[in-house]
């Protein structure tokens, strides 16, 4: 099993940037596809981005395309989510999640992810 620790959230003004980190322990991160999801109060948890086990492929939700970038540092067993041009509607708790590298179906489906971080709050003020 792998344990995930996400961090890097905070309060930022609209138009600003934040970088979230998801650090793995327990098993090597390269065995997993890693995704970021977010959940705003009263809303469903939604897909933000995901990256393949090798880092060669990345996927984004429509609302963040062109503003967010997901990347991974294999040596550090860490995945990052660089968030630029933040908007108030990006305010949410952000969670990193992982699933087996062999489970390539439904990359944006939260039900396919087996492991979750504890979440980190991102608040964007207008």
VMD Tcl script that builds the backbone (N, CA, C; Angstrom):
set m [mol new atoms 378]
animate dup $m
set s [atomselect $m all]
$s set {name element resname resid chain x y z} {
  {N N UNK 1 A 0.833 -1.193 0.000}
  {CA C UNK 1 A 0.000 0.000 0.000}
  {C C UNK 1 A 0.866 1.239 0.000}
  {N N UNK 2 A 0.260 2.313 -0.420}
  {CA C UNK 2 A 0.956 3.600 -0.446}
  {C C UNK 2 A 0.188 4.583 0.426}
  {N N UNK 3 A 0.913 5.414 1.144}
  {CA C UNK 3 A 0.303 6.473 1.937}
  {C C UNK 3 A 0.618 7.808 1.262}
  {N N UNK 4 A -0.382 8.682 1.256}
  {CA C UNK 4 A -0.246 9.965 0.576}
  {C C UNK 4 A -0.374 11.112 1.559}
  {N N UNK 5 A 0.466 12.105 1.389}
  {CA C UNK 5 A 0.398 13.306 2.218}
  {C C UNK 5 A 0.378 14.515 1.303}
  {N N UNK 6 A -0.760 15.183 1.241}
  {CA C UNK 6 A -0.839 16.370 0.389}
  {C C UNK 6 A -0.668 17.633 1.230}
  {N N UNK 7 A -0.105 18.653 0.604}
  {CA C UNK 7 A 0.209 19.892 1.300}
  {C C UNK 7 A 0.331 21.023 0.287}
  {N N UNK 8 A 0.471 22.247 0.810}
  {CA C UNK 8 A 0.717 23.395 -0.042}
  {C C UNK 8 A -0.448 24.343 -0.214}
  {N N UNK 9 A -1.595 24.002 0.357}
  {CA C UNK 9 A -2.737 24.883 0.239}
  {C C UNK 9 A -2.556 26.167 1.026}
  {N N UNK 10 A -3.485 27.088 0.833}
  {CA C UNK 10 A -3.424 28.355 1.539}
  {C C UNK 10 A -4.415 29.342 0.986}
  {N N UNK 11 A -4.245 30.582 1.406}
  {CA C UNK 11 A -5.110 31.680 0.968}
  {C C UNK 11 A -4.340 32.512 -0.054}
  {N N UNK 12 A -4.964 32.771 -1.190}
  {CA C UNK 12 A -4.325 33.544 -2.249}
  {C C UNK 12 A -5.362 34.422 -2.922}
  {N N UNK 13 A -4.927 35.544 -3.449}
  {CA C UNK 13 A -5.846 36.423 -4.171}
  {C C UNK 13 A -6.083 35.896 -5.583}
  {N N UNK 14 A -7.213 36.266 -6.133}
  {CA C UNK 14 A -7.526 35.890 -7.511}
  {C C UNK 14 A -6.405 36.341 -8.439}
  {N N UNK 15 A -6.044 35.473 -9.360}
  {CA C UNK 15 A -4.936 35.743 -10.264}
  {C C UNK 15 A -3.601 35.233 -9.773}
  {N N UNK 16 A -3.552 34.823 -8.523}
  {CA C UNK 16 A -2.308 34.333 -7.939}
  {C C UNK 16 A -2.060 32.873 -8.251}
  {N N UNK 17 A -1.001 32.340 -7.617}
  {CA C UNK 17 A -0.570 30.971 -7.873}
  {C C UNK 17 A -0.297 30.234 -6.568}
  {N N UNK 18 A -0.444 28.920 -6.619}
  {CA C UNK 18 A -0.065 28.033 -5.528}
  {C C UNK 18 A 0.471 26.747 -6.144}
  {N N UNK 19 A 1.340 26.067 -5.398}
  {CA C UNK 19 A 1.791 24.738 -5.810}
  {C C UNK 19 A 1.491 23.745 -4.711}
  {N N UNK 20 A 0.701 22.746 -5.046}
  {CA C UNK 20 A 0.384 21.672 -4.121}
  {C C UNK 20 A 1.354 20.515 -4.329}
  {N N UNK 21 A 1.633 19.812 -3.249}
  {CA C UNK 21 A 2.517 18.649 -3.298}
  {C C UNK 21 A 1.798 17.426 -2.745}
  {N N UNK 22 A 2.117 16.285 -3.315}
  {CA C UNK 22 A 1.587 15.010 -2.837}
  {C C UNK 22 A 2.779 14.071 -2.691}
  {N N UNK 23 A 3.137 13.785 -1.461}
  {CA C UNK 23 A 4.291 12.938 -1.188}
  {C C UNK 23 A 3.830 11.534 -0.834}
  {N N UNK 24 A 4.540 10.556 -1.368}
  {CA C UNK 24 A 4.175 9.160 -1.144}
  {C C UNK 24 A 5.131 8.485 -0.188}
  {N N UNK 25 A 4.600 7.518 0.532}
  {CA C UNK 25 A 5.432 6.655 1.368}
  {C C UNK 25 A 4.816 5.273 1.378}
  {N N UNK 26 A 5.600 4.286 1.700}
  {CA C UNK 26 A 5.102 2.923 1.782}
  {C C UNK 26 A 5.495 2.091 0.583}
  {N N UNK 27 A 5.181 2.568 -0.594}
  {CA C UNK 27 A 5.573 1.898 -1.830}
  {C C UNK 27 A 6.003 2.949 -2.826}
  {N N UNK 28 A 6.788 2.534 -3.794}
  {CA C UNK 28 A 7.267 3.492 -4.761}
  {C C UNK 28 A 6.118 4.071 -5.563}
  {N N UNK 29 A 6.141 5.356 -5.737}
  {CA C UNK 29 A 5.061 6.080 -6.404}
  {C C UNK 29 A 4.962 5.724 -7.878}
  {N N UNK 30 A 6.043 5.204 -8.428}
  {CA C UNK 30 A 6.042 4.928 -9.857}
  {C C UNK 30 A 5.118 3.767 -10.222}
  {N N UNK 31 A 4.596 3.056 -9.224}
  {CA C UNK 31 A 3.636 1.991 -9.496}
  {C C UNK 31 A 2.212 2.512 -9.656}
  {N N UNK 32 A 2.032 3.825 -9.531}
  {CA C UNK 32 A 0.684 4.370 -9.448}
  {C C UNK 32 A 0.437 5.508 -10.420}
  {N N UNK 33 A -0.800 5.566 -10.909}
  {CA C UNK 33 A -1.328 6.767 -11.533}
  {C C UNK 33 A -1.771 7.685 -10.387}
  {N N UNK 34 A -1.472 8.962 -10.493}
  {CA C UNK 34 A -1.800 9.899 -9.419}
  {C C UNK 34 A -2.711 11.001 -9.947}
  {N N UNK 35 A -3.735 11.289 -9.200}
  {CA C UNK 35 A -4.667 12.328 -9.594}
  {C C UNK 35 A -4.872 13.349 -8.490}
  {N N UNK 36 A -5.399 14.491 -8.878}
  {CA C UNK 36 A -5.858 15.512 -7.941}
  {C C UNK 36 A -7.362 15.703 -8.145}
  {N N UNK 37 A -8.065 15.769 -7.043}
  {CA C UNK 37 A -9.492 16.052 -7.038}
  {C C UNK 37 A -9.731 17.216 -6.091}
  {N N UNK 38 A -10.890 17.828 -6.199}
  {CA C UNK 38 A -11.229 18.898 -5.266}
  {C C UNK 38 A -12.695 18.832 -4.918}
  {N N UNK 39 A -12.986 19.348 -3.741}
  {CA C UNK 39 A -14.372 19.353 -3.277}
  {C C UNK 39 A -14.668 20.670 -2.582}
  {N N UNK 40 A -15.617 21.400 -3.146}
  {CA C UNK 40 A -16.092 22.638 -2.553}
  {C C UNK 40 A -17.288 22.328 -1.658}
  {N N UNK 41 A -17.581 23.192 -0.689}
  {CA C UNK 41 A -18.716 22.935 0.205}
  {C C UNK 41 A -20.013 22.727 -0.556}
  {N N UNK 42 A -20.713 21.662 -0.240}
  {CA C UNK 42 A -21.988 21.380 -0.865}
  {C C UNK 42 A -21.920 20.825 -2.270}
  {N N UNK 43 A -20.720 20.524 -2.741}
  {CA C UNK 43 A -20.566 20.021 -4.112}
  {C C UNK 43 A -19.904 18.649 -4.107}
  {N N UNK 44 A -20.053 17.963 -5.233}
  {CA C UNK 44 A -19.410 16.674 -5.409}
  {C C UNK 44 A -17.894 16.868 -5.577}
  {N N UNK 45 A -17.155 15.819 -5.200}
  {CA C UNK 45 A -15.719 15.847 -5.442}
  {C C UNK 45 A -15.489 15.715 -6.945}
  {N N UNK 46 A -14.708 16.629 -7.504}
  {CA C UNK 46 A -14.525 16.642 -8.947}
  {C C UNK 46 A -13.061 16.447 -9.336}
  {N N UNK 47 A -12.897 15.893 -10.511}
  {CA C UNK 47 A -11.569 15.623 -11.059}
  {C C UNK 47 A -10.884 16.923 -11.470}
  {N N UNK 48 A -9.615 17.040 -11.130}
  {CA C UNK 48 A -8.834 18.208 -11.508}
  {C C UNK 48 A -7.762 17.834 -12.540}
  {N N UNK 49 A -6.936 16.842 -12.201}
  {CA C UNK 49 A -5.833 16.473 -13.089}
  {C C UNK 49 A -5.315 15.092 -12.682}
  {N N UNK 50 A -4.606 14.452 -13.611}
  {CA C UNK 50 A -3.973 13.170 -13.309}
  {C C UNK 50 A -2.731 13.026 -14.166}
  {N N UNK 51 A -1.831 12.164 -13.707}
  {CA C UNK 51 A -0.590 11.945 -14.428}
  {C C UNK 51 A -0.276 10.462 -14.417}
  {N N UNK 52 A 0.238 9.978 -15.535}
  {CA C UNK 52 A 0.541 8.563 -15.650}
  {C C UNK 52 A 1.721 8.182 -14.753}
  {N N UNK 53 A 1.921 6.885 -14.589}
  {CA C UNK 53 A 2.970 6.422 -13.695}
  {C C UNK 53 A 4.351 6.885 -14.156}
  {N N UNK 54 A 4.533 7.031 -15.456}
  {CA C UNK 54 A 5.831 7.440 -16.000}
  {C C UNK 54 A 5.981 8.957 -16.075}
  {N N UNK 55 A 4.849 9.658 -15.941}
  {CA C UNK 55 A 4.882 11.103 -16.119}
  {C C UNK 55 A 4.742 11.523 -17.567}
  {N N UNK 56 A 4.603 10.558 -18.470}
  {CA C UNK 56 A 4.557 10.882 -19.878}
  {C C UNK 56 A 3.223 11.385 -20.372}
  {N N UNK 57 A 2.168 11.121 -19.605}
  {CA C UNK 57 A 0.830 11.564 -20.014}
  {C C UNK 57 A 0.166 12.289 -18.858}
  {N N UNK 58 A -0.557 13.345 -19.188}
  {CA C UNK 58 A -1.293 14.085 -18.170}
  {C C UNK 58 A -2.691 14.404 -18.691}
  {N N UNK 59 A -3.598 14.600 -17.766}
  {CA C UNK 59 A -5.002 14.794 -18.086}
  {C C UNK 59 A -5.542 15.903 -17.182}
  {N N UNK 60 A -6.491 16.680 -17.724}
  {CA C UNK 60 A -7.015 17.813 -16.966}
  {C C UNK 60 A -8.530 17.918 -17.096}
  {N N UNK 61 A -9.148 18.394 -16.030}
  {CA C UNK 61 A -10.547 18.743 -16.107}
  {C C UNK 61 A -10.720 20.015 -16.927}
  {N N UNK 62 A -11.871 20.174 -17.538}
  {CA C UNK 62 A -12.087 21.306 -18.438}
  {C C UNK 62 A -11.913 22.646 -17.730}
  {N N UNK 63 A -12.292 22.715 -16.472}
  {CA C UNK 63 A -12.269 24.000 -15.773}
  {C C UNK 63 A -10.863 24.476 -15.422}
  {N N UNK 64 A -9.863 23.609 -15.530}
  {CA C UNK 64 A -8.506 24.005 -15.142}
  {C C UNK 64 A -7.515 23.946 -16.296}
  {N N UNK 65 A -7.948 23.479 -17.440}
  {CA C UNK 65 A -7.031 23.379 -18.586}
  {C C UNK 65 A -6.432 24.737 -18.910}
  {N N UNK 66 A -5.127 24.723 -19.133}
  {CA C UNK 66 A -4.426 25.950 -19.468}
  {C C UNK 66 A -3.992 26.761 -18.266}
  {N N UNK 67 A -4.477 26.404 -17.073}
  {CA C UNK 67 A -4.105 27.151 -15.861}
  {C C UNK 67 A -3.327 26.274 -14.867}
  {N N UNK 68 A -3.647 25.018 -14.817}
  {CA C UNK 68 A -3.009 24.090 -13.871}
  {C C UNK 68 A -2.076 23.146 -14.629}
  {N N UNK 69 A -1.004 22.739 -13.964}
  {CA C UNK 69 A -0.065 21.781 -14.535}
  {C C UNK 69 A 0.289 20.732 -13.486}
  {N N UNK 70 A 0.145 19.471 -13.857}
  {CA C UNK 70 A 0.516 18.379 -12.965}
  {C C UNK 70 A 1.861 17.827 -13.417}
  {N N UNK 71 A 2.693 17.478 -12.451}
  {CA C UNK 71 A 4.006 16.920 -12.769}
  {C C UNK 71 A 4.419 15.974 -11.654}
  {N N UNK 72 A 5.441 15.164 -11.941}
  {CA C UNK 72 A 5.905 14.267 -10.887}
  {C C UNK 72 A 7.421 14.209 -10.884}
  {N N UNK 73 A 7.966 14.101 -9.688}
  {CA C UNK 73 A 9.403 13.927 -9.485}
  {C C UNK 73 A 9.591 12.506 -8.974}
  {N N UNK 74 A 10.032 11.638 -9.864}
  {CA C UNK 74 A 10.139 10.225 -9.518}
  {C C UNK 74 A 11.146 10.013 -8.391}
  {N N UNK 75 A 12.240 10.733 -8.433}
  {CA C UNK 75 A 13.284 10.569 -7.418}
  {C C UNK 75 A 12.784 10.930 -6.024}
  {N N UNK 76 A 11.873 11.898 -5.952}
  {CA C UNK 76 A 11.357 12.346 -4.664}
  {C C UNK 76 A 10.025 11.701 -4.311}
  {N N UNK 77 A 9.513 10.834 -5.192}
  {CA C UNK 77 A 8.205 10.208 -4.945}
  {C C UNK 77 A 7.148 11.261 -4.630}
  {N N UNK 78 A 7.128 12.312 -5.421}
  {CA C UNK 78 A 6.224 13.423 -5.172}
  {C C UNK 78 A 5.567 13.860 -6.474}
  {N N UNK 79 A 4.300 14.195 -6.386}
  {CA C UNK 79 A 3.551 14.754 -7.502}
  {C C UNK 79 A 3.142 16.173 -7.131}
  {N N UNK 80 A 3.225 17.074 -8.094}
  {CA C UNK 80 A 2.915 18.479 -7.863}
  {C C UNK 80 A 1.726 18.920 -8.706}
  {N N UNK 81 A 1.005 19.888 -8.200}
  {CA C UNK 81 A -0.038 20.545 -8.975}
  {C C UNK 81 A 0.247 22.045 -8.915}
  {N N UNK 82 A 0.753 22.584 -10.009}
  {CA C UNK 82 A 1.010 24.018 -10.108}
  {C C UNK 82 A -0.282 24.685 -10.570}
  {N N UNK 83 A -0.768 25.617 -9.775}
  {CA C UNK 83 A -2.037 26.277 -10.069}
  {C C UNK 83 A -1.784 27.760 -10.304}
  {N N UNK 84 A -2.035 28.211 -11.512}
  {CA C UNK 84 A -1.848 29.610 -11.882}
  {C C UNK 84 A -3.190 30.249 -12.222}
  {N N UNK 85 A -3.200 31.556 -12.266}
  {CA C UNK 85 A -4.413 32.310 -12.621}
  {C C UNK 85 A -5.612 31.819 -11.816}
  {N N UNK 86 A -5.432 31.706 -10.533}
  {CA C UNK 86 A -6.486 31.153 -9.681}
  {C C UNK 86 A -7.704 32.057 -9.649}
  {N N UNK 87 A -8.862 31.413 -9.544}
  {CA C UNK 87 A -10.150 32.102 -9.504}
  {C C UNK 87 A -10.863 31.758 -8.204}
  {N N UNK 88 A -11.776 32.599 -7.756}
  {CA C UNK 88 A -12.534 32.268 -6.540}
  {C C UNK 88 A -13.236 30.914 -6.635}
  {N N UNK 89 A -13.651 30.532 -7.822}
  {CA C UNK 89 A -14.333 29.237 -7.976}
  {C C UNK 89 A -13.397 28.043 -7.859}
  {N N UNK 90 A -12.098 28.301 -7.739}
  {CA C UNK 90 A -11.147 27.215 -7.476}
  {C C UNK 90 A -11.066 26.888 -5.990}
  {N N UNK 91 A -11.736 27.665 -5.168}
  {CA C UNK 91 A -11.730 27.429 -3.729}
  {C C UNK 91 A -12.343 26.065 -3.408}
  {N N UNK 92 A -11.576 25.242 -2.690}
  {CA C UNK 92 A -12.020 23.880 -2.371}
  {C C UNK 92 A -10.947 23.219 -1.507}
  {N N UNK 93 A -11.292 22.045 -0.991}
  {CA C UNK 93 A -10.278 21.162 -0.420}
  {C C UNK 93 A -9.759 20.298 -1.559}
  {N N UNK 94 A -8.451 20.269 -1.703}
  {CA C UNK 94 A -7.818 19.506 -2.775}
  {C C UNK 94 A -7.226 18.221 -2.198}
  {N N UNK 95 A -7.495 17.123 -2.896}
  {CA C UNK 95 A -7.030 15.810 -2.465}
  {C C UNK 95 A -6.178 15.178 -3.566}
  {N N UNK 96 A -5.046 14.595 -3.182}
  {CA C UNK 96 A -4.380 13.746 -4.149}
  {C C UNK 96 A -4.840 12.315 -3.925}
  {N N UNK 97 A -4.772 11.537 -4.984}
  {CA C UNK 97 A -5.253 10.163 -4.952}
  {C C UNK 97 A -4.393 9.314 -5.878}
  {N N UNK 98 A -4.386 8.008 -5.627}
  {CA C UNK 98 A -3.556 7.120 -6.434}
  {C C UNK 98 A -4.295 5.827 -6.735}
  {N N UNK 99 A -3.964 5.263 -7.892}
  {CA C UNK 99 A -4.485 3.955 -8.249}
  {C C UNK 99 A -3.407 3.215 -9.023}
  {N N UNK 100 A -3.583 1.931 -9.153}
  {CA C UNK 100 A -2.591 1.100 -9.817}
  {C C UNK 100 A -2.271 1.614 -11.216}
  {N N UNK 101 A -1.020 1.536 -11.585}
  {CA C UNK 101 A -0.599 1.963 -12.922}
  {C C UNK 101 A -1.266 1.144 -14.008}
  {N N UNK 102 A -1.780 -0.034 -13.663}
  {CA C UNK 102 A -2.433 -0.884 -14.667}
  {C C UNK 102 A -3.881 -0.514 -14.875}
  {N N UNK 103 A -4.441 0.289 -13.986}
  {CA C UNK 103 A -5.844 0.694 -14.080}
  {C C UNK 103 A -5.938 1.999 -14.854}
  {N N UNK 104 A -5.873 1.891 -16.174}
  {CA C UNK 104 A -5.822 3.089 -17.010}
  {C C UNK 104 A -7.197 3.558 -17.468}
  {N N UNK 105 A -8.236 2.806 -17.092}
  {CA C UNK 105 A -9.584 3.204 -17.499}
  {C C UNK 105 A -10.103 4.322 -16.603}
  {N N UNK 106 A -11.006 5.120 -17.146}
  {CA C UNK 106 A -11.741 6.124 -16.364}
  {C C UNK 106 A -10.810 6.951 -15.485}
  {N N UNK 107 A -9.889 7.635 -16.138}
  {CA C UNK 107 A -8.842 8.357 -15.425}
  {C C UNK 107 A -9.415 9.438 -14.519}
  {N N UNK 108 A -10.599 9.931 -14.829}
  {CA C UNK 108 A -11.178 11.017 -14.034}
  {C C UNK 108 A -12.210 10.547 -13.012}
  {N N UNK 109 A -12.394 9.242 -12.906}
  {CA C UNK 109 A -13.416 8.715 -12.002}
  {C C UNK 109 A -12.846 8.485 -10.619}
  {N N UNK 110 A -13.370 9.213 -9.641}
  {CA C UNK 110 A -12.833 9.114 -8.288}
  {C C UNK 110 A -13.014 7.721 -7.703}
  {N N UNK 111 A -14.012 7.002 -8.151}
  {CA C UNK 111 A -14.261 5.662 -7.613}
  {C C UNK 111 A -13.156 4.681 -7.988}
  {N N UNK 112 A -12.345 5.014 -8.971}
  {CA C UNK 112 A -11.270 4.123 -9.406}
  {C C UNK 112 A -9.990 4.306 -8.594}
  {N N UNK 113 A -9.948 5.300 -7.759}
  {CA C UNK 113 A -8.748 5.583 -6.979}
  {C C UNK 113 A -8.869 4.945 -5.592}
  {N N UNK 114 A -7.833 4.248 -5.211}
  {CA C UNK 114 A -7.875 3.460 -3.976}
  {C C UNK 114 A -7.282 4.174 -2.768}
  {N N UNK 115 A -6.365 5.097 -3.020}
  {CA C UNK 115 A -5.637 5.733 -1.932}
  {C C UNK 115 A -5.809 7.247 -2.020}
  {N N UNK 116 A -5.980 7.863 -0.855}
  {CA C UNK 116 A -6.279 9.295 -0.798}
  {C C UNK 116 A -5.445 9.986 0.262}
  {N N UNK 117 A -5.055 11.220 -0.027}
  {CA C UNK 117 A -4.450 12.064 0.977}
  {C C UNK 117 A -5.518 12.661 1.876}
  {N N UNK 118 A -5.073 13.422 2.866}
  {CA C UNK 118 A -6.002 13.968 3.862}
  {C C UNK 118 A -6.666 15.252 3.391}
  {N N UNK 119 A -6.147 15.844 2.320}
  {CA C UNK 119 A -6.731 17.069 1.774}
  {C C UNK 119 A -6.009 18.313 2.260}
  {N N UNK 120 A -5.983 19.310 1.407}
  {CA C UNK 120 A -5.391 20.597 1.754}
  {C C UNK 120 A -6.298 21.701 1.226}
  {N N UNK 121 A -6.566 22.692 2.067}
  {CA C UNK 121 A -7.532 23.743 1.727}
  {C C UNK 121 A -6.887 24.800 0.844}
  {N N UNK 122 A -7.563 25.128 -0.231}
  {CA C UNK 122 A -7.175 26.245 -1.098}
  {C C UNK 122 A -8.309 27.253 -1.089}
  {N N UNK 123 A -8.005 28.484 -0.743}
  {CA C UNK 123 A -9.006 29.541 -0.716}
  {C C UNK 123 A -8.520 30.690 -1.589}
  {N N UNK 124 A -9.337 31.062 -2.555}
  {CA C UNK 124 A -8.995 32.145 -3.472}
  {C C UNK 124 A -9.959 33.300 -3.223}
  {N N UNK 125 A -9.418 34.425 -2.823}
  {CA C UNK 125 A -10.258 35.588 -2.533}
  {C C UNK 125 A -10.385 36.470 -3.766}
  {N N UNK 126 A -11.520 37.142 -3.872}
  {CA C UNK 126 A -11.769 37.994 -5.044}
  {C C UNK 126 A -11.283 39.409 -4.807}
}
mol reanalyze $m
mol bondsrecalc $m
mol representation Tube
mol addrep $m
